[in-house]
Amino acid sequence: MILLELFLGFLRVGCFSFGGGYAAVALIREVVLSHNWLTEDMLSYIIAVSESTPGPIMVNLATYIGSLQAGVPGALLATFAVVLPAFCIILVLMAMLRRFMGNPWVAAAMTGLKACVIGLILATGLEMLRSNCLLGGSLDWTALCLTLVLGGIYFGFQPVFKRKLSPIALIGISAVLGAVVYSL
């Protein structure tokens, strides 16, 4: 039964997660929490680990959650389910892309989808900020300060050094700061 639930849950994520993995995090959160597969805190940790490991975050999340629920078969099935819709859609879209890309209706629909993806990513980021900085109903000042410092580093890096900060470098800085701050 759990394998069927994993397949259907992550197939739903794969079908309705437009805009890539970060936009899908909100839908993955909904599926995982509705099935009581993980707690909110555990899901936040898994999102952080999935984000910092190589590969698409949506695939990493599906694989990790599937493995926690049903071992290797669960990991394989959840991963297959989450990538199946995109694989099928890409096959169809590539066949039609050249014919329809110049159509103004298609261009307008793509512009609308971009706005939707931005909103989903922003909502997910704000939800993660809320769940990370509010522990047990009270404000976690350490987490809030660390988040603000990392945001300052990210947004202040380009004006000072005239180039963008690599996401890999920011993940490394986050790990070091987290280890130092939370080990004291």
Secondary structure, DSSP 4 states (H G I P E B T S, - for coil): -HHHHHHHHHHHHHHH-TT-HHHHHHHHHHHHHHTTSS-HHHHHHHHHHHHHSSS-HHHHHHHHHHHHHHHHHHHHHHHHHHHHHHHHHHHHHHHHHHHHTT-HHHHHHHHHHHHHHHHHHHHHHHHHHHHHHEETTEE-HHHHHHHHHHHHHHHHHHHHHSSPPPHHHHHHHHHHHHHHHHH-
